């Protein structure tokens, strides 16, 4: 995926995190975002957003979004391993 597509995915995850954070504890919001990504995002999208963790400042991910993507990366590693 191109850099622009990566930026779009980061923007999308940040929006999801914002929408799912309202009135929730941070841990619950992180779990909600991770669950959403796992259920509704295509494999290529998940791989690209996980790759953003290697970019400086995690590619612009907000804290809840970054934690959710880190959790997604851990889940993917367990499945692959």
Backbone torsions as a table, in degrees:
resi	resn	phi	psi	omega
1	UNK	NA	150.2	180.0
2	UNK	-77.0	168.0	178.5
3	UNK	-60.2	-40.3	179.5
4	UNK	-61.5	-38.6	178.1
5	UNK	-66.2	-38.1	175.8
6	UNK	-61.4	-43.5	177.5
7	UNK	-61.9	-39.3	178.7
8	UNK	-63.2	-43.1	179.2
9	UNK	-65.1	-40.4	177.1
10	UNK	-61.1	-45.1	178.1
11	UNK	-59.1	-43.3	-179.2
12	UNK	-63.4	-44.9	179.9
13	UNK	-65.2	-40.2	177.5
14	UNK	-61.1	-39.7	177.7
15	UNK	-65.6	-43.4	178.2
16	UNK	-59.8	-45.0	179.7
17	UNK	-61.5	-42.0	178.0
18	UNK	-62.0	-45.3	-178.7
19	UNK	-66.3	-36.1	-176.8
20	UNK	-90.1	-5.9	-178.3
21	UNK	-87.0	-21.7	-175.0
22	UNK	-55.6	113.7	175.4
23	UNK	75.7	8.0	-179.4
24	UNK	-108.9	155.8	169.1
25	UNK	-66.7	152.9	-177.0
26	UNK	-58.4	-44.1	-178.1
27	UNK	-62.2	-38.2	178.5
28	UNK	-68.1	-39.5	178.0
29	UNK	-65.2	-43.7	178.5
30	UNK	-59.1	-46.2	179.7
31	UNK	-63.1	-40.2	178.6
32	UNK	-63.1	-42.8	179.0
33	UNK	-66.1	-46.7	-179.7
34	UNK	-60.0	-44.2	178.9
35	UNK	-61.4	-42.2	178.1
36	UNK	-60.9	-46.6	180.0
37	UNK	-61.3	-44.6	-178.2
38	UNK	-63.1	-40.6	-175.6
39	UNK	-79.0	-39.0	-166.2
40	UNK	-113.0	-12.7	-178.7
41	UNK	-95.1	142.4	176.7
42	UNK	-68.1	156.2	-178.2
43	UNK	-54.1	-44.6	-179.0
44	UNK	-62.5	-37.7	178.2
45	UNK	-65.6	-42.8	179.3
46	UNK	-64.1	-42.2	179.2
47	UNK	-62.9	-41.4	-178.7
48	UNK	-68.0	-40.0	-179.0
49	UNK	-70.1	-35.5	175.9
50	UNK	-64.0	-38.4	178.6
51	UNK	-62.0	-26.0	179.2
52	UNK	-64.6	-21.2	178.7
53	UNK	-64.0	-24.7	179.8
54	UNK	-82.2	-9.5	-179.1
55	UNK	-83.5	154.8	177.1
56	UNK	-54.6	137.1	-179.9
57	UNK	58.6	28.4	178.7
58	UNK	53.1	33.8	174.2
59	UNK	68.9	12.9	179.0
60	UNK	95.8	10.9	178.4
61	UNK	-68.7	134.7	174.3
62	UNK	-71.2	161.4	-173.7
63	UNK	-52.9	-49.4	-179.5
64	UNK	-65.3	-41.4	178.7
65	UNK	-63.1	-43.3	179.9
66	UNK	-62.2	-44.6	178.4
67	UNK	-61.6	-39.3	179.2
68	UNK	-66.0	-41.0	179.4
69	UNK	-68.9	-36.9	175.6
70	UNK	-61.9	-42.4	178.0
71	UNK	-64.3	-41.5	177.1
72	UNK	-60.0	-42.7	179.3
73	UNK	-61.7	-41.2	177.7
74	UNK	-63.0	-43.3	178.7
75	UNK	-62.3	-42.9	-180.0
76	UNK	-65.2	-38.5	178.8
77	UNK	-64.5	-39.7	178.3
78	UNK	-65.3	-40.7	179.3
79	UNK	-65.7	-38.0	-177.4
80	UNK	-76.7	-27.2	-172.3
81	UNK	-87.0	NA	NA
